[in-house]
Amino acid sequence: MLRPIWIVSLALAIVLSGPLSTGAYAQNQPSVVGGGTIESIRIQGNERIEEETVLSYFGVRPGDSFDPERIDAGLKKLFATGLFRDVTIGRENGTLVISLVENPIINRIAFEGNRRIDDEDLSAELQLRPRVVFTETRVQNDVQRILEIYRRSGRFAATVEPKIIQLQQNRVDLVFEIDEGPLTGVKAIDFIGNRAFSDGDLRDVITTTESAWWRFLSSTDNYDPDRLAADQDLLRRFYLSEGYADFRILSAVAELAPEGDGFVITMTLEEGDRYRFGDMEIETSLKNLDPESLQNQVTTEPGDWYDATEVDRTIGKLTDVVGELGYAFVEVRPRPEIDREQDIIAISYEIREGPRVYVERIDIRGNVRTRDKVIRREFRVVEGDAFNTSKIRRSRQRIENLGFFSRVDVQTAQGSAPDQTVIEVDVQEQSTGELSLGAGFSTSEGPFADVSLRERNLLGNGQDLRLGFRLSSRRSRLDLSFTEPYFLDRDIAAGFDLFRTSTDFGNESSFEQESVGGSLRAGFDVTENLRETVRYTLRRDDIHDVDATASAVVREEEGVTWRSIVGNEFFYDRLDNRFSPTEGYFARLQNDVAGLGGDARFLRTTVSGGYYFPITESIIASARGEVGYIFGIADEVRISDRYFLGGDSLRGFASRGVGPRDVATDDALGGNFLYSGTAEVSFPLGLPEELQIRGRVFSDFGAVTGLDEDGPTIEDTASPRLSVGTGLTWRSPLGPIALDFAIPILIEDYDEEERFRFSFGTRF
């Protein structure tokens, strides 16, 4: 009678001696009996994959022992490659047999049924590619990627079904059959628990919008879970900026309406009490730093409504100022003290020496086309420098001002040592090449058309090349310009301009003018915010087609003259954004000297500046002004060099409508002295934000005077002109539209009025 232990051993031997044939190694063990030496390995079933490749993955070679654990590990490695659909391992005496069924190769990937999203956009998101090994797992992953693309575009009912077409030589065509389904919009956005602000006020805060017929050019009314998560952060920021320090979002739920025609979003809020600022103090342990001298950097006053945004702004200003005083390692921490009975939050800003941290390296990601050096040269710190928050903030602003990126994110990470930090720059490139055709109408030029070819980031080097042509009923211009922002690898922006302009001043001054010339220029930073530009211009001016009845002053100007001008400009920039400022100021000083050759000799100086400040987050006030003076050097100033005012520069008055004038011929003659200014408030009109329509109220003032010539019919006075008006701008899908209506308040009898100005332009 066999003992139980022998029965078990015999059963194991029988099971292990049979071949292993399965598509999942986890359900079977290698069919080999431990003991003995592998004399040879036979591989069968492989078509594309070399035997040596299989053995390198398997990890077991002839001469090794029949070790079930090693063979099991090799089996797992073969499956992990994704190259095989099935693997079978068996033993024939001293030979180990590996039987393979290879996964097919993808011959082609196609999409059917997709009308809203192009094949190229879908292909860019897929893992699978032609000539890549086909696996079911990868196909299912790509199905989910396609569905996610459609969900991001608001189509949650989309379905994707992969189809496999078998071809010869173990190849397949993969076809994704797509049913895009209807758009899944946002039917309603409801708020629960809001007492201080209405549902309409809160809907204006978030970016998700309710579906409406006028939003056909926008996607913000499509349900997007990521956008909803971002909207919750916007709500928190809004309430914290309005004094509700205890605000919480209890839930944010999106449910598909019973009709299936859209989502209903419901946010449950807990506002809490509204707080005011209490006492504000500055404390510091830094030597030779007087807290009282920093008090003016605090942007709030006791009694103001609590605003977390202003607290962050104060932290930033204190950090910048202290950093500029030479304290490289500093951190500012607000320490709030909340009095819930009085609804007051007192804040102490504690300035102390932070850890000594140095920049180990700067990592840049996301720049596919733009070279690293274009981004690195905008940094105010380099590897090895002391970490400085204000310089990092300024570096980010400089990168944004390049205009090459739609998003710039600068973060810090721990370096290889506690005193080392890594600056991580993540950018998202945007189109910098422009091939545009333009058409439109403006009050000053009438109908116009322009063609422009421009590349602002030539070959990824940050160079700017532009060729443009503009034609209107009164003006034509052809120009070519090129700028190398870092000439000879130095912080010098060098470039040239070539131009040819023809302008009809017949309505204003009874002549036409053609100018042909070019200029060389170079600009460099004097300080972080002060930039100097020097320029040399050589220009040929031809005044012709002068009316026989024109002013004698104009008739004397007829003919060709040459100008050789050396110019210099200082520009001081403290704006928060160069392209769309909402806060800050700028100042500009320009000097031009003509006379180093040519026919004209003069000295011209122009000073201008502007100041922007937010009244609220969306209402922006600004004040701008300009003063200019030109005088001839042993010669009178010619009409093509004088100052003119009116039109866009002084609304309410016609182009060249203000200044010295021959009242007998009604010709504008220009003047040697100019002053002008504008006070303006820009504000939203309460329309959906995506329409990008803003209104403005303004007042313009100024005058031009100081004509060299005089005569009985020439009127010239320095008295100020003043106008008030209102207008709006609309960044329409067809191009920018601007409307202005202004009424002159202070005006001379001989000035030309123009109460309504309109401009419309589009680019294709």
PyMOL commands that set and color helices and strands:
alter all, ss='L'
color gray80, all
select helices_A, chain A and resi 4-17+25-27+51-58+68-80+119-123+136-152+199-205+213-215+225-241+291-297+308-324+372-376+389-401+487-489+506-509+552-555+639-641+689-691
alter helices_A, ss='H'
color red, helices_A
select strands_A, chain A and resi 20-22+40-44+84-92+95-102+105-112+159-167+171-179+186-192+248-256+263-270+276-284+330-339+344-353+358-365+405-414+420-429+433-442+446-458+463-472+475-484+492-504+512-525+530-544+559-573+584-598+602-614+620-632+652-653+661-662+667-668+673-684+693-705+714-715+721-732+735-746+753-754+756-763
alter strands_A, ss='S'
color yellow, strands_A
deselect
rebuild
show_as cartoon
